[in-house]
Amino acid sequence: MERKTERAPSSSPRRSRRAPVGLGLAVVLAAAVYATYSLVRLWRFRASTYDLVIFDQAVRSYSRLDPPIAMVKGVHNGFGPDFSILGDHFSPILAVLAPFYRLHDGPETLLVAQAVLFALAIVPIWAYTARHAGPRAAHCAAGAYALSWPVAEALAFDFHEVAFVPVLSALMVERHDAGRRWQAALAASGLLLVKEDMGLLLVGFGLYLLTRRGERRRAAGYVAVGLAATWVSSKVLIAAFGGDNDYYWAYGSLGRDMPDVAVHLLTHPWDALVALGTPPMKLTTLAVLLLPLLLLPLASPLTLTAVPLLAERMLADRFANWWEPKYHYNAFLIAVLVMASVDGALRLHRLLAPRLRGPSRGGPSPRGSSPRGLPDRLRRAAGRRAPVPAVTGALGVVLLATMATVPFFALGDLARPSFYGTDERGRAAARAAALVPDGALVESANSVGPALSGRARVLLWDREPRRAPWVVADVGAWTFPFRDLGEQRQRVETLRDQGYREVFRGSGYVVLHRDVPDPW
């Protein structure tokens, strides 16, 4: 009788081919869902001048080989029409999107690019999880990230530089875990180009590496580079590009500058705990971050990676949007927290299953080497790790918990027919925008600016007279940055008194025009 050769399922060529195909389909599907959501919001006048037009103007300027000038930001915030957004946030990585404006010059390009970038983070999250707990667990972890509310809320707030962070932070963790230290360092370097405070992610990653044997020198390097980069970006580069170093200072209750805050926290540590819970919304955000992940990140030292960046927000006493579940700030953390959930599940499995021989199959050694003294990278080179059923089950519950949150956050809109329709106000907004000539300077209500940004020079319609020839106002609903609807209506009356004539009115939108020279 012919002897049959036993073939391990984990090494099956068919399965190894199937996993990349399925992974690629997951990335494409996630990118398509994200892009659909963002583009529908744009086309239905639910996007905003602040901040989509800011980034659109800056990247368009990059595409013309100019500095990233965002007139709308500079004029509204008092920096002048030639303001570079590098003086607001140090985000030179946005320049990599400029070539895509040769294909399509408009905010749609940013929204599609963001969708793709968010989706790409699925790959390193899947690879990290599959290496330690098998492909089924990896599917659960990747799905939990893809459906997570921080990604959804970032999509609901137009476009931001955070789009680059999940994929770069996940690559930093996954490549280091795979033994590819220089590739991890390259991803970390990319993070430093995303925003001035991304050095804090490197500091946190360095703190995580301190918990691993043989990583102390590398850990010190990450901490030192992260601190230095944060200081240089925040205190030198932003000012060099015309910004105000103290514009985003939000810790007045703790001190006047960072050294003062450090001394205060060392001498009054209780004040830090008070600040972390004041207002209580901060605790709500922390709970909503961790509960869908079953608190598993709390069992992993990898969570230290997110702690400095989280503390930056939760210790603040200004800018309430920093600590709310809304907006894009939680998307800076979600990829790392999902990966920490995987590591936490593995560690809990080892703790609760002490009779297993050695560490759980697939689980990384807490000190970075196998119980037999063989380095992890060599163990991994021997083949794919076998599945860990208990960990797969835990991550399956994480996926179900994440799915349960979807209807309560932004992606839940995709299941509502009204999300895709255009009401009377939307049709009126489209008619108002169509009246503005190409290339014109226009002061635009917050929701109409994105529809004009690709073909006109957009300023935010606000409390100050900007002397633009065209104004698209909104007196039908409150709009940023006015205090109330009455102030908006008074602003329109003031414009009439200044010689503007009304050329359109419908469903609350008013288009005003005056034959004056372009002031800029």
Stockholm file with secondary structure:
# STOCKHOLM 1.0

chainA/1-520         MERKTERAPSSSPRRSRRAPVGLGLAVVLAAAVYATYSLVRLWRFRASTYDLVIFDQAVRSYSRLDPPIAMVKGVHNGFGPDFSILGDHFSPILAVLAPFYRLHDGPETLLVAQAVLFALAIVPIWAYTARHAGPRAAHCAAGAYALSWPVAEALAFDFHEVAFVPVLSALMVERHDAGRRWQAALAASGLLLVKEDMGLLLVGFGLYLLTRRGERRRAAGYVAVGLAATWVSSKVLIAAFGGDNDYYWAYGSLGRDMPDVAVHLLTHPWDALVALGTPPMKLTTLAVLLLPLLLLPLASPLTLTAVPLLAERMLADRFANWWEPKYHYNAFLIAVLVMASVDGALRLHRLLAPRLRGPSRGGPSPRGSSPRGLPDRLRRAAGRRAPVPAVTGALGVVLLATMATVPFFALGDLARPSFYGTDERGRAAARAAALVPDGALVESANSVGPALSGRARVLLWDREPRRAPWVVADVGAWTFPFRDLGEQRQRVETLRDQGYREVFRGSGYVVLHRDVPDPW
#=GR chainA/1-520 SS CCCCCCCCGGGCHHHHHHHHHHHHHHHHHHHHHHHHHHHHHHHTTCSCIIIIIHHHHHHHHHHTTSCCBCHHHHHHTTSCTTCBGGGTSCCGGGGGGGGGGGTCCSHHHHHHHHHHHHHHTHHHHHHHHHHHHCHHHHHHHHHHHHTCHHHHHHHTTCCCGGGGHHHHHHHHHHHHHTTCHHHHHHHHHHHHTTCTTTHHHHHHHHHHHTTSTTCHHHHHHHHHHHHHHHHHIIIIIHHHTTCCTTTTCCCTTTCSSHHHHHHHHHHCHHHHHHHHTSSTHHHHHHHHHHGGGTTGGGGCGGGGGTHHHHHHHHTCSSCGGGGSSSSSGGGGTHHHHHHHHHHHHHHHHHHHCTTSSSSCTTCCCTTSBCTTSCBHHHHHHTCCCCCCHHHHHHHHHHHHHHHHHGGGSGGGGGGCGGGTCCCHHHHHHHHHHHTSCTTCEEEECTTTHHHHTTTSEEEECCSSCCCCSEEEEECSSCCTTCSSHHHHHHHHHHHHHTTCEEEEEETTEEEEECCCCCCC
#=GC SS_cons         CCCCCCCCGGGCHHHHHHHHHHHHHHHHHHHHHHHHHHHHHHHTTCSCIIIIIHHHHHHHHHHTTSCCBCHHHHHHTTSCTTCBGGGTSCCGGGGGGGGGGGTCCSHHHHHHHHHHHHHHTHHHHHHHHHHHHCHHHHHHHHHHHHTCHHHHHHHTTCCCGGGGHHHHHHHHHHHHHTTCHHHHHHHHHHHHTTCTTTHHHHHHHHHHHTTSTTCHHHHHHHHHHHHHHHHHIIIIIHHHTTCCTTTTCCCTTTCSSHHHHHHHHHHCHHHHHHHHTSSTHHHHHHHHHHGGGTTGGGGCGGGGGTHHHHHHHHTCSSCGGGGSSSSSGGGGTHHHHHHHHHHHHHHHHHHHCTTSSSSCTTCCCTTSBCTTSCBHHHHHHTCCCCCCHHHHHHHHHHHHHHHHHGGGSGGGGGGCGGGTCCCHHHHHHHHHHHTSCTTCEEEECTTTHHHHTTTSEEEECCSSCCCCSEEEEECSSCCTTCSSHHHHHHHHHHHHHTTCEEEEEETTEEEEECCCCCCC
//
